[in-house]
Amino acid sequence: MKYRQLTKEQFENLHEEFAHFLATQSIDAKEWKQMKEEKPAVAEDEMNVFSDIVWDDALTKTCYVEHFSETSVNLFKCDEEEIHRLAIKISWDINLLEQKGFEWLMQNPMDNSVEIFKGSKPYTEERNTEIFDLIEKGSTISKGEIFEYFDQLVS
């Protein structure tokens, strides 16, 4: 497996897509039920292949990811060949995970207690694999508004 298997909830949300995937494998509902009971390892393999396809599609479309902690924000822009990072650190007692703290940061980005670091690097692994790793470590896919806002401030 290239990534990880989708969660039960993700499979439930993608029920129709998974049924279509099984149909492309010439597996109907009756055969699927039988496969899960009699050949669970084969059923698991089918779920893994589908999961990789879904992840690969989602990651290919991903342009931005972000990770928030109480005192820092890591914003990433994922281009084809390299990844750009904006690291923001707050040096006083404010919680960026709370609405009030986040709003303070957005209204005071140039405050003396705010440090912003900018960097770029080529991918060391395959692009999608690196983005997936960021997601597995707690980052979320975003639309990039926060990245672009801070990028303009430091450019």
Buried (B, 14 or more C-beta within 10 A) or exposed (E): EBBEBBEEEEBEEBEEBBEEBBEEEEBEEEEBEEBBEEEEEEBBEBBBBBBBBBBBEBBEEBBBBBBBEEBEBBBBBBEEEEBBBBBBBBEEEBBBEEEEBBEBBEEEBEEEEBEBEBEEEEBEEEBBBBBBEBBEEEBEBBEBEBBBEBBEEEE
